[in-house]
Amino acid sequence: MRNAAYFLAFIVVILVAAPVKIQAKSISKKKFTIVIDPGHGGHDPGAMYQRIKEKNIVLNLAIKLGRYIDQEMPDAAVIYTRNSDVFIPLHKRAEKAISSKADLFLSIHANSCASPSVSGTETFVLGMHRTKENLEVAKKENAVILIEDDYSTRYQGFDPNSSESYIIFDLVQEEYFAQSLSAAALVQNQFKNQARRTDRGVKQAGFLVLRETSTPSILIEVGYLSNKQEAAYLNSEKGQSELAKAICQAVKTYKTNYEQKSDIALVPLVENETAIGKAMNPDQPTSKPEKHQSNKQTSTSAKAPPQALYYAVQIAVTHQKLALRPDNFKGLENIHIQHANGLYKYYYCKETDWAQIEVRKNEARKAYKDAFITAFFDGKQISLDQARKLTER
């Protein structure tokens, strides 16, 4: 009887404990992760004014920012690309964002220019420079690769001092553009209204450190060391604290917006198939597949008929219209274009079958690693979720 009682007690414990364990597992959630990247470091001092060095300013500011985030957002995780005076190659900084699956990447810098009267903050998102001034800022920050080992091979012949090298940034994926733009605007708003700094605006330029992060990313120029008064402000405890608090508040607002829209996805067009997950259920297609004799003989050369649902692979976005030649798109053929809101969007192939567009996506990613699937109905772009519902009719 005693053994039977022990056995029954053991079963009761198992039955009571098991649901608790399952419930705990089901509510586990990845923390919102912010990677803070203090620019330069080690033998790379960055911009300088007398004895004031950019590398020290941005490191101190970054650590203060991390502490404020820990206080204001205890449910967020902060990761630094460096937390001491060491040199970190640009590609290693981007790898940190990728390996940590960051939700936001903040690269912090201080600026300088020939005119000592220039001052103020500006925040950059990745893109093609629209002015010579933006290009010069990107050139200065990208020049750090020249002191990295084997930079020519690692960055595929990119020359930070050559204007021609920056053409590649006009063919940039827009998957994270809207989120990056939103974060940048929030930072500049806080700098202007809370820290009372001169607002030089949100800008685009070709920063290598932003190019490879695969997450919403911004580069913040917190002021000009070439301006005597601003250099003193940046080097002060007061200045660094005010700027760090301003960035922290911007990140907090961005995080709140992110969480409120977590079920909608913050991708500008929402059509990235990873945001939809299993919704398309490609193993059980409901639309009738087209027959293809070969990979080259697809529906891509002809326009989809009116009222037709089709898929395409978005590969790039530019501000200027490019001729639809293979040499403009890394050898890819069957490119078509859509123009909206001042942007030219380039797509690879048109398919009515989900399995076939998956093949096209894999082909496109050999040249454009962030290429993603989009859907169109009656000539207008729709979400993949809408496309799924249309096929279920």
Order of alpha helices (4+ residues) and beta strands (2+ residues): alpha-beta-beta-beta-alpha-beta-alpha-beta-beta-alpha-alpha-alpha-beta-alpha-beta-alpha-alpha-alpha-beta-beta-beta-alpha-beta-beta-alpha
